[in-house]
């Protein structure tokens, strides 16, 4: 039988009548009643909101899922990798080429390497990471994770997801010694992922380098993978720390000869070699390779950390051209009165 | 595991064989049952960590040489000499072996506190290299460190103040080499060994020598008595260089020789079909061949030349040996033979050589008719050990467009040699006797060699002498697809197709001749029994 089905022995379904204007006017129509229920504040927050926790009852320890505990596995699955590949090739690389005009040297020193490596660079600006990712050659270009400060990049879910997706960041504890994050990074190296890390642990506050932490060296010693020292020059002039304004400029990225730790090496000694290698690359950039090698051999390469014990102005002064970022507004604008 | 070289006996099922033709190639069907194709061994494995291998070689030298760091001290004069643009072929992808080795040597020199360091490109009578070419060879780091200070030099074989005469060998050969190198406390020579002829004492005794010295072994007699000059035991060129090298050592010049070997991985992946056996071509290879050959046939020669000259070979370092010259060269030669030797049984009546776009003397330049002769009869013909692949009185068929074209900057004396000398005679003895000295001492050629990028005035003569052994050995030389006028000027016979050439060859070697097709590049060395 066509039409409304009937249950055996049951009453026929009620025939629905059009809603009268009277019921609309008085607000007794069902749709209006539902809308009003939604808009009307509930009589009490609970159960519409989560209940308050009685002080007398001890809380269960909350399951942490941010900071160093943020799980980034999803960001290394294929959908995320494809999205990141597009982001890198379509957005980041052209943007970096336009903003930072990267001049890359020394790729020949890593041409014969294969397998995962630890890329360790000096750090002066937030654009260091996208810049390096935009110039990394194959086979590392799309198979590198970036060590990001757990307390900075992974403090909210939105930031954590954004950085995990866009730059393949993994959280690294930088404020205290933590084996959790270091073990995770070492595990990824063993799984074939390369690691980009900034051994200084943060951006330079004044243009000079900061003392290196031993984490990258420890990971390299543990996994037996080479460390590639990288020196970046010029990014601070584009986007220094504590500044939100980007000024296009030229950057120079120098890849150094890989350091190959062997089992039993002291990570602190490897870290010192890494720091010396990056210092020599910086020296090579400002002088020439032969001069830099002679000074490196004599142990007289200029230190990346700048003049120790000097006042702030002297440190800035000693930066010379490298630290110059004109404060004068472009175009001679009038001050805002 | 790379496969060794292979000799294919051609039958009716054999596909057409790839034959180089200058800036292009053709597929040629060879007569069945009497032809064979000689294929090169596959590329041997590259060193896993070439930089580490260089370090190891410098620290553990061969022969009676101490490790390099023990030879370096503050206050000494160190000269690093290196091979010029004629090696390797095609030029290798960056980083070049020379860069790797020179950087390693300089690292040790820096550690030892050596300040007086000069780099010299050992180009003998070849043209001076351009900045881009030098940068490619030694790398930007070395170039930027030395060139701006005038410490990266190119050997000048005509500089009267820059040469020193060290004496004469027991055969009366003058030994005159670069003064800075001779007066250094140590010469470190950085070599790339592409073929067995390179390296050893030839590096310094030829690369840093003057015309006065070179004429003793770059002459018709020496070439005719080098059978071949890839075979040290039977090479008068080798013997002469060895005599000179020993005199250099006896004169107190200390040489630390570093030689590197390459595999024969010659073409980038996109052109992999060029070094595959034809029956193993995939669909992709066939498509690439068709696309490449069809488009090249419609490409203006100048554009085709620049496309081919831009090819950088993916050659990889397979070995590095350092220390005393003769011990080093023995190890290097063994490595070169391991890569290049192909066992070939007996000789044939005819040999076919497809000539590629590049020879040692036209990198970034034009392969003019004289270089066509030199490449075919000087180099490819001489890539044998034992005896040539073609019998005495046989015929060599070269395949090359042989344009009547010269690079006016690189090869000025070649133009005059072609117009003035070859129009009179093609006999090497007559040429040597009548014309050589005039070209060798011509002030204009000398000026261009010293200040521009020109090969020395005598260089086209040497190219002609390079083929003197083949000219004496062969009954006829036919060039397929060449400019008939240019081919006739060379004294050879032009043919339009390979079939025509084989028909013409039968006039010299009889009907139904046996044929060898030398499938080169990649480079190989026929070990003919």
Interface residues (C-beta under 8 A of the other chain):
Chain A: X105 X106 X108 X109 X111 X112 X257 X284 X288 X289 X290 X291 X293 X294 X296 X297 X298
Chain B: X48 X49 X50 X51 X94 X95 X99 X103 X106 X107 X110 X111 X112 X113 X115 X117 X139 X140 X141 X142 X144 X145 X146 X148
